[in-house]
């Protein structure tokens, strides 16, 4: 939301927003770990269901509630049963994919509003991207690290990978994908190209050499990594998962692949979920040197699901002041802003000297010699990230 009537160097903020949007349209890469189509789920209703459509819609809402509340047991909670029973009134579309599967999409605002009125937390679409290092021991002498190449069913086995091992790896990858999809977890696998092979071995992942795994993870744009050790035997898997996130390490052991991802989702949901009434926070963004910079910041903020409103209060001297409306606590808001790297926090002692990016850009704003202090007291203060810039 842009407040009308404010003027910036003779241009209204409304006009400035339009110009900035035109300057960055199609050129703003998203670095957000946004789970795609969070409110659309694919389900397989029970074949014996009398009303297959109604069963699919209720099952879809049950699975959706696990995604957006972060609670694995959400579908069984008595407080949420009315929402499941009335799921069709919150549905956007119903599309059969084949004779068994149905894709059901729900209206985000209606689901969120219902949960809000009941005091339930909502976990937005911005979520940490997690890199999975999965070391698989087949039990018959073959070992491998699961990669994007080996997880692709269209990939032919090479001379070092038997068809049986490739089939096992693809089954492991599919089970992990389904578990991540059910919980709404963005995950990725390593490419295991030459750089990965030189920096990390099967023994490193299997043995839990955290420092080597962390260094190998550094080339990927992720917020966390999960090292999974999978041993195949009778009657199934023996799994050990180690999560490394923000310099903390936690370990879980289980007999199936999904327990580690469930534990990861529970942890992230507790960290990023929103609950309660609307709150307002002032945000100051430094180093706004051009209309393109302004457009990048506004496009980014307005796309965040954690925010209910973004109101521009002032713009000038390379400083943008906005007011954010959200249901999240301040620490949750800071965690979400940290996911993308679009904005970097300015801490105490940070002089904010990020240099000039205006150059000869005809849309550049006037650049003072130094960045001014935040115009709003007690403001959350960030600066626009530049290529190669660090926090």
Buried (B, 14 or more C-beta within 10 A) or exposed (E): EBEEEBEBEEBBBEEBBBBBBEBBEEEBEEBBBBBEEBBBBBBEBEEEEEEBBBBBBBBBBBBBBBBBBBBBEBBEBEEBEEBBEBBBEBBEEBEEEEEEEBBBBBBBEBBBEBBBEEEBBBBBBBBBBBBBBBBBBBEEEBBBBBBBBBBBEEBEBEEEBBEEBBEBBBBBBEBBBBBBBBBBBBBBBBBBEEEBBEBBBBEBBBBBBBEBBBEBBEBBEBBBBBBBBBBBEEEEBBBBBBBBBEEEEEEBEBEEBBBBBBBBBBBBBEBBBBBEEEBEBBBBBBBBBBBBBBBBBBBBBEBBBBBBBBBBBBBBBBBBBBBBBBBBBEEBBBBBBBBBBBBBEBEEEBEBEBEEBBEEBEBBBEBEEEBEEBBBEEBBBBBBBBEEEEE
